[in-house]
Amino acid sequence: MSKAPSQRGFFGRLFRGLFVLLVVFGLIGPILTTATYRFVPPPITWLMIQRVFEGKGFDRRWRGLDDISPRLVRAVIAAEDAKFCEHRGFDFNALEKAIANNAKGRKLRGGSTISQQTAKNVYLWPGRSYVRKGLEAYFTVLIETMWGKRRIMEVYLNSIEWGPGVYGAEAAARKNFGVSADKLTPAQAARLAAILPSPLKWKAAKPGPYVKRRSGRIGKAAGTVNRAGMADCVLG
């Protein structure tokens, strides 16, 4: 009879210990990590590690936002998230359109914002699941709250995949055009933005007909982004 209270005490302490670990690693840990990444470049991501094991190499050269062409900023906003400066991490109208489009059996269309893509690339593993989407939403809220738009764009442009083993604007600019990211022309910026949905398949340096058409549309849309001040939260 004397063992029961002892067992209850043991399991009680175990439960409290697990709860503390959950709080530390599930809540406090991500907050501290996000606060650190506000000032320190995020390290290698899960996708980068996966690509290395796939034999695709690794080329990433961090550049501050002031050392990346504003033309590329406008181009990726035009291509990926026209309301980047307006929303707080989620574009629900774009998400509804994506769901409706996919429900009709058309070509899959994403509704993720640049903020969501940044959270996914920096913190999470490749793949699709409800758990991953939930974590993506959590980290999106964190970076929108703690980083602000300029830092989100800076991390995004330094972390996204731009070809086999190529990550970030500087590596992409040098790989495709032999120039630094601050020297990109409007056409080059539009081509880099055009291949973002499928960087392992599409080529910026030697684009096919589809990428040429897409980059042309993005170039025109980037002009609208400039005239309408749609990138002012980053470049203003």
BELWO-V892423 format. One record per helix or strand of 2 or more residues. SS is the DSSP state (H for helix, E for strand). FROM is the first residue (numbers start at 1). LEN is the number of residues. If there is no record, write none. Layout:
BEGIN
SS|FROM|LEN, SS|FROM|LEN
END
This chain:
BEGIN
H|2|36, H|46|8, E|59|2, H|65|3, H|70|11, H|92|12, H|114|10, H|130|17, H|149|11, E|166|2, H|169|9, H|181|3, H|186|9, H|196|3, H|209|19, H|232|4
END
